[in-house]
């Protein structure tokens, strides 16, 4: 049996709008190089690879050139496909195990709610990023 590939336009209900992502439902583990090659062939900003496991799904994202640690629109697309194909029942949560940790998506009526990792806010001094700002300012002053 062949693999199932989908292209989903995230963040929209209108065809050819939103943020496109490819979703591949894997039937077994695949080599990283193979996933990179597929993502390169799909030539979208991200291609998601989803593999069922006992405690949810493994989820990996690739641009046409590299693997990335987190991708919101491709996670949304993956959850959508799992419900649309019947891999998950409408009342089931999509639990993804990723390089960024565990991500959860739930259906809320016609919407999908996602829980992503966050870092607590940190107090910083106003001068903490001054060097980066000055470098950017200098670069912008150069004639083009």
C-alpha positions in Angstrom: 0.0 0.0 0.0 1.3 3.5 -0.9 1.7 6.4 1.5 -1.0 9.0 2.0 0.0 12.6 1.1 -2.1 15.6 1.6 -1.7 19.4 1.0 -3.6 21.5 3.5 -4.1 25.3 3.5 -3.9 26.2 7.2 -5.5 29.2 8.8 -8.2 29.5 6.1 -11.4 27.9 4.9 -10.8 29.2 1.3 -8.9 27.1 -1.3 -5.6 28.5 -2.4 -5.3 30.8 0.6 -3.8 30.5 4.0 -0.5 28.8 4.7 0.1 25.5 2.8 1.7 22.4 4.3 2.2 18.9 3.1 1.2 16.1 5.4 2.5 12.5 5.0 0.9 9.7 7.0 3.6 7.2 7.5 2.9 3.4 7.8 6.3 2.9 9.5 9.6 4.6 10.4 11.5 6.3 7.6 15.1 7.5 7.3 15.7 11.2 7.8 17.3 11.5 4.4 14.2 10.1 2.8 12.0 12.6 4.6 14.3 15.4 3.5 14.1 14.2 -0.1 10.3 14.1 0.0 10.1 17.6 1.5 12.5 18.9 -1.2 10.2 17.3 -3.8 7.0 18.8 -2.2 8.7 22.2 -2.2 6.4 23.8 0.4 7.6 25.8 3.4 7.0 22.6 5.5 6.2 19.0 5.0 4.9 17.1 8.1 5.6 13.4 8.7 3.1 11.7 11.0 3.6 8.2 12.5 1.2 6.5 14.8 2.6 5.3 18.1 1.0 3.9 21.3 0.8 7.2 23.1 -0.2 9.4 20.1 1.8 10.3 17.0 5.4 11.1 16.2 5.5 14.4 14.2 8.5 15.8 12.3 8.7 18.8 10.0 11.0 19.5 7.1 11.5 22.5 4.9 12.8 21.7 1.4 16.4 21.8 2.9 16.3 21.1 6.7 14.4 19.6 9.6 12.8 22.2 11.9 12.0 21.9 15.6 8.6 23.5 15.5 6.0 24.4 12.9 2.5 25.6 13.9 0.7 25.5 10.5 2.0 22.0 9.7 0.9 20.8 13.1 -2.5 22.3 12.5 -2.6 20.6 9.1 -1.6 17.3 10.6 -4.3 17.4 13.2 -6.9 18.3 10.6 -5.9 15.4 8.4 -6.0 12.9 11.3 -9.6 13.9 12.0 -10.6 14.1 8.3 -9.2 10.6 7.5 -10.7 9.0 10.6 -7.4 8.2 12.2 -8.8 10.1 15.2 -12.4 10.4 16.3 -13.7 13.9 16.6 -13.7 13.8 20.4 -10.1 12.5 20.6 -7.1 14.8 21.1 -4.2 14.7 18.7 -1.1 14.2 20.8 2.1 14.8 18.9 5.6 13.9 20.1 8.1 16.3 18.5 11.6 17.7 18.8 9.9 20.6 20.8 8.2 18.2 23.2 4.6 17.1 23.4 2.1 19.2 21.4 -1.7 18.7 21.8 -4.5 19.7 19.4 -8.3 19.4 20.2 -11.4 20.1 18.1 -13.5 22.8 19.5 -16.6 22.9 17.2 -15.3 24.0 13.8 -12.0 25.2 15.2 -8.8 23.4 16.2 -7.2 24.5 19.5 -3.5 23.8 19.9 -1.4 23.8 23.0 2.2 24.8 22.2 5.3 25.0 24.5 6.1 28.5 25.9 8.9 30.0 27.8 8.1 32.1 30.8 8.7 35.8 30.4 12.1 37.0 31.7 13.0 40.4 32.9 15.7 42.0 30.9 17.6 45.3 30.8 16.7 47.8 28.1 20.4 47.6 27.0 20.5 43.8 26.8 20.2 43.7 23.0 21.8 47.1 22.2 24.7 45.5 20.3 22.4 43.7 17.9 20.3 46.8 17.3 23.4 48.9 16.6 24.7 46.4 14.2 21.4 46.3 12.3 21.3 50.1 12.3 24.8 50.3 10.8 24.0 47.7 8.1 20.9 49.7 7.1 23.1 52.9 6.6 25.3 51.2 4.0 24.4 52.2 0.4 22.9 49.5 -1.8 
